[in-house]
Amino acid sequence: MDLNCGAGLLHRLTSYVPDREWDVAVGDPRIRHDLVPNDPATVPSPMKGYPDDRPVLALPRDLPDPGIPATAVLAGVPAPARPLDAAQLGRVLFLGAGVVRTADRQGRRILYRASGSAGARFPLELYASTRGVAGVPDGVHWYDAARHALVQVAPAAAGDVTTLVVTGVPWRTGWRYAERGWRHLYWDAGTLLSQLSAAAATAGLSPRLRSLFPDATVRDLVGADGVHEYPLALLSLGDGEPAIEPTGPAVAGVLPPVELPLCTAAQRAGERDEVGAPWPEAPTLPDFPPSDPLDEVVRRRGSQRRMDRTGTLPRHLLEWPLTAALRGVAVPHWVAVHGVDDVPPGLYRWPDLTTPLRAGNLRDELLRICLDQSLAADAAYVVIAATRLSTLDDRSYRDAQLAAGLVEGRLHLAAYALGAGASGMTFVDSEVPALLSEPADLATLLFTCVGVPAYRSRAGGAPGAPVVVRPVVPRLGSS
């Protein structure tokens, strides 16, 4: 990977180092210095807007729960096929991107989605290019998560199977994290896709994830301009050619006209013009622990903000969630163990939990590397995704970030299914290679903290009826 252009340049210029605060941009003219992070005057809308004359289809709010245990779908156990109709499509969309909770923060209404997001920025949009869905006209539809409705934005696309399109809005996360937020688009897309895929799989809809696709074609399909919004991934519901070839123009919708040129350049550097094969299906795990149904676990899931440092997790709540989360994912992972029964504290290269790379208490070191955010020290264990930059190009860098987010999302589901809590975490890039005893060109992707919850979140609401909550403030420093 070339660190002087494209995604490599973005990675280098947005990497955190110890001698610069996380919200202070590096002194480089390719970074925008005229935008003030967290400025209330420039906060972007949490959702796109469309003209009132667009056709709107209200989706059924009574969701057809198949009752499949969350752990069964994470293990890859096949589920009976159910018809793909408006209610089932609405269920899949809701369990990924639906508004399940709301809160007021500094005079702004926060719409918490079913899947997690770094800093609660929720920078993604979701579209359904439908083919043969009972009760839904063939067409390209934007998912209005607040109304639990489909807004038709373009005529039906050519292709065989209904395909969900995940796009990213860089300014929505860049408002807080500047250009580094481009990474968060792919982290969040991975967590969203973990839940979309799980919801589709429990209905026997054979979800097929693609991260290689013709970017320009998919942009045209959904009306994204490639600057303020761009496609990140496709999820087809069934085998066959994804329905992504436009047959007419799409309505663009309204987004804030703020560009982060470094992000635009990184995205364009990875653009391709071909449809790739779906990510390969992974073998089914031989067993899985009992759990509540996926739909119930998704509504219970939240991004844990505080954990109980005095509590420990049993060994199987490390081994099984990580085994399930990494099914079919080749990105290397490490585990920093703080409080897991029968696993001595230390750093391990997954899947080896017998021989630590470093033995002993790493809580203070993880706290420092994670910008003094207490979850890194209070968790029972911290999962670290990282890979060598020398193995990546501009497109596979995207895939690596997406895969790390997918693993995080699955870890969330597994943790909440089995009584633990989880949260993603950022980090000081320059400190991680030494922690892992890896070369300096290591690209750290994502940290996920899993531990004993210090509180229980209120379960999320149904479509159109989100639960009102008060945000929990994370702790900083040692508990």
N, C-alpha and C positions, 0 to 999 in steps of 0.2 A: 504494500500500500504506500502510495506517495503522500508523504506528510506535508507537501507544499501545495496541494490542490485537492479539490473535491472533498470527499468524506474524510480523508486523512488530514487535510488542513483543518477542517472543523473539529475533528477529534483533538488535534494538538492545541488549537487555540481555545478550546473550551474545557481543557483538563484542569482540574483544581490542583493547586500546589500549596504547601504549608504557609508560605510567606505572603499570601494574598487572600483576603477574605473572599468567600464564595460569591458574594454579590458585587465584587469589584472586577470589571472586565479587564482582560489583558490589554496592554497598550499597543494595539495593532489597528491600522486604519480599516481593515476588513471587518472589524467588529463595530457595530453601531454604538456610539457613545452618547447619542442625543436622546436615547430613550431611558426614562427613569424606571427601574424595576418597581413593581407594586404601586405605581402611581394611580390613585383612585380616578384621576381625570381621564385615563386612557384604558381603563379596564375593558376588555372585550366582552361581548355578549356570550353567554354560555351555549348558545345554539344559533344556527343559521336562521335567516329569515327568507320567506318566499312570498311572492305576490298572493293576494287573497283570491285571485281567480283560478288558482291551480286546483285540479281535482283532488279531493281529500277523502280517504276511506278510513273511517273509524274502525279499528280492530276490536274483536271481541275481548272484553275485560275478564271474562271467566276463562282462565287458562287451563288447558287440558293436561294436567300433571300426570305423566306416565307412572310415577311412584317408584322410579328406579333409584337405588341407593347411590349417593354421590361417589362412594368408594368403588362401586361396581363399574361406573363409567370411567373413572380415573384408571382402573385396572384394565380397561379395554374390553370388558365383557359385552358381547353383542346384545342389543335390545331388539324386541320385535318391531317391525316396521309399522308405522302409523301413517295415515293419509296426511299429505301436506296440504292443509287448507288454511284459511285466513287465521283461525284460532291458533293452529300449531305454529305457523310462521310468526304470529304475534308473540307467542310464548318464547320462541327462540330469540327474537329481537329484544324482548323485555328482559330476559334473563342475562343478556349481555349488556345492553345499553339503556334499559329502562330507568326512569327516575324512581328510586325507592325511598329516599329520604330527602328532606329539605332542612335548611338552617339559615339563620340570618347571621352574617358576619360583617361587622363594620358597615352596616346599612345595606349590604348586598345580599341577595337571596342566592344561596348555593344549592344547586341541583345535584345531589349525590346519585351517581348511576350505580347500577347493579355490580359492575366490575370496577376495580380500583383504578386510581390515577395518581401520579406523582404530584404532590402538593394540592390535590383536589382541583386540578385545573381542567380536567376532562376535555382534552383538545381534539377529540375524534368526532367524526360524523359517520353515519352508517346508512347504506343504501341497499335496497333489494331489487335486483333485476329479475323479475318474476317470469316463469314459464310454467303454465299449467297448474297454478295454485288455485284450488277451488275457492271461490268467493273473492278472488283478487284478479283484476284485469292484468293481462300481460303488459308489462311496461317497466320503466325504471322509476323507482319510488324512493324518496328520502324518508327515513324513519323519524317522525316527530315524537321524541321520547316524552315530552311533557303531556301531549294529548293522547299518546299511544295510538298513533294514526300513521297512515301512509299518504304522502303527498307526491303525486305523480309529477316527475320532472322531465320525462322524455318518453318517446314511444318505445314499444317493445324492442329489445335487442335481439340480434341473431345469435343463435346458440341453442344448446340442448337443455341445459338444466338451470334452475333457479340459482343465482349466485349473489352472495352478499359482498359488498364492496366497503372496505374500511378506508377512510381518508383521514388525513391529519391537517389541522389548522395551526401552523407554527406560531402565530402570534398569540394564540390562546394560552400556550404554555411559555412562550418567550416573554410574555408580559412579566412573569415572575423570574424565570431562569435564563433570560436572554437567549443567545444562540445555542447554549447547551440544551435547551428545551427540545431541539431537534432529536436528540437521543430519546427523550421522554416520549416522543410520538411513537417510537417503535416499542419501547417498554410497555406503554399503555395499550398499544395495539395487540401485543402479546397477551396481556391479561384479559383484554376483551375477547380475543379469539379463544382463549382457554375456556371461557364460559359459553360463548356461542357454539363452539364445537361440542362441548359437553351436553348442552341442551339439545342440539340436533341429534347427537348420538343416542341419547336416552329415548328419542322418538324413532330410532332406526332409520334416520335420514341420510346416513353415510356421508358425513361432512368431509370435504376434501380441501385442504389448505394449499394455496399457491402464493408464493412470494415472488415468482418470476412471471411477469406479464408485460404486455406492451403498454408502457406508461402513457404514451400519448393517446392511444385508443381508449384506455380506461378513463383518462381525464375527460375526453370528449363525451364518454358515456354518461358521466354524472355531472358534467358542467363545472369541473374543477379547472382552475387556470394555471396550475403548476407553480404558482408563486404564493398565493394566500391559502391555498388548499391543494393537496396532492394525494394520490392513491398510495396506500401502504400495503394492502394485502387483499386477497380474494378468498372467499370460502364458498365453495359450491356444495349444494345439497343433493348429492348423488353423483354417480359416474356420468361421463359424457362431457362434451365441450361446454365450457362455461358460457353463459349468455352475456357476452361483453362487447359484441360488435355493434356499434351504434347504427340505427337506421334513420335517425333524424336528430336535430339539435336538442340539447338539454338546456333547461332554464338554469342559470348560474346560481341564483340565490344571492343573499347579501352577507358579506363578511367585512370586518374592518380592513381598510386598505393600508395595512402596515406590512412592509416587507423587511425580512431579515436576509440580505443578499447572500451572506455566507451559507445560510440554510438552503436557499434556492440553488446555489452552485453545488452544494453537496448532494442534493436530491437529483439534479440534472446529470451529475457525473455518473450516477448509477442507473440511469434510464436504459431500458432495453426495448426491443421491438418484437419479442417472441413470447408465446405462451409456454411456460414450463410445465413439467409434470407436477402433479400434486406431491406434497411431502409424503414420504413412504409411511405406510401403516406399520405400527410397531407391534411386536408380539404381545398377546394378552398375558397379564400376570397370572401366576398359578393360583393365587388366593387374594382375598381382600377382607379387611375387618368390616363388621357391620356398621352401618351409619344411617342417618335420616336420608330421605329422598333428596336428590340434587336440588329440586326447586326450593325446598325448605332451607337447605344449607346456603344457597345463593342469597336468599333474603336475610339470613342470619349473618352472613359474611360482612366484615367491615375492615378498614385498615386500622389495625390496633395501634393506638397511640401511647399506651403505657402497659408495661409488663411487670410482673412480680419477680424481682431478682432472687428472692428467697425460695421460689418454687422450682421444681425440676420436672422434666418430662421423662417418661419411660423410654427405653431405647427404641421400642417399636414405633414410637411417634417421631423418630428421626428416620429410621430405616425405610419404613413403608412409604411415607409421604415423598421422600426423595426418589425412591425407586419408581413410584408412580409418576412423579413430576417429570422425570427425565426419560420416560418411555419415548424412544424414537428421536431423542435430541442428542447430538454429538458434541455440543459445546462443553468444554471442560468445566468442572465445578469442584470447589473446595468447601470444607465445613469447619468453622471455628466453633468448637464445643465449649460451652460454659457450664451448663447444668443439665446433663443427660445421664440418667441412671445407667450404670454399668459401662459407660464410655468415659475414660479419663479426660479431663479438660486438656485442650490442645487443638492444634490445627491438623486436619486430615485432607488428603486428596481422595475424593469420592471415586470409587466405592469402598476403598480400603479404610475400615474403622478400627483396624488392629494395630497399625503402626503409625503413630503421629509423625508428621513432618516436624512439628515443634510441640513439645509437651509443656503443660503448665497453664496457669491462669493468663488469658489474653484479654480480659475485660477492659483494662485500661488502654491497651493498644488499640482495640477495636473502637473504643470511645473516641480516641484521638483521630483515628483514620476516618471515622464517620462524623466529623465536624461537631463533636461533643454532643451528639444526639444520644440520649440515654438508652434508647432501645437496643443499640448495638452492644451495650454492656449488660443490659437487663434480660435479654433474650436467653432462652435455654441453648439455642445454637443459631449461628448466622451462616447462611449459604452464600457463596461467592461465585459468580459466573465471570470467567475471563478467558481470553484466547490471544494468541500471538498476532500482532498486526501484520507480520510478514506472511501470514496464511490467508490474508483477506484482500479483496479489491473493493471498489466502491459499492458494488451490489451485495457481495457477501458480508460486508460490514453491516448493511441493513439487516440481513438475515440473522447475523449473530445477535444483534440487539433485540430483534423480534423473538428469537428463540429464548433469550434470557427472560424476556417478559412473559413468554408462554410458560416457562418453568415457574416463574414467580406466581402467575395466576393459578396454576395447578397446586402449588404449595399452599396458597391461600385456601383453596377449596378443601384440600386434604386436612389442613390444620383445623378449619372450622367444622369439618365433618367429624373430627375425632376429639374435639373439646379444647384445642389449643387456639392460639391467635397468631397472626402474621402481619407483617408490614414490609414494604419495600424500603430501601435506604440508599442514599447517595454517599459519596466517599471522596477522599482526596486521592486522585488518580496516581500521583507520583509516589505515594506511600505503599501502594498495594504490591508491586513486584517484590519488594524486600520482605513484606509480610509472608508472601507465598514462596519465597526463594526462587523467583522466576526472573528471566531477563527483563531489562528495562523496556523493551518494546511490547510488553504485555498490554493488551487493551482490556481494561477492567470494564465489565458490562453492567453488572447490577449486584447489589447485596439484598438478601431477603432475611429478615429477622423472624424467628419462630420461637414462641415461648408461652409462658403461663399468663393469661390475661389478668390485668389488674382491675378490670371492670368488664361488664358485658354490654355490648351494644344492643339497642333496641332493634328488633327484627324489622326489615324494610317492609313497606306497604305494597299493596297491589297496584296494578296499572290505574293511573288517574287518582290514586289515593296514597301518596307518599306520606311517610311518618315524619313529623317534625321533631328534630333533635337539637341538642346543644353540642357544638363541637367540643371535643376533648383536646386540651392543649398539651402537646408533648413536653416531656421534661428535657432539660438540658443539663449535662454534667452528671456526676455520679449520684446515684440514688441514696 
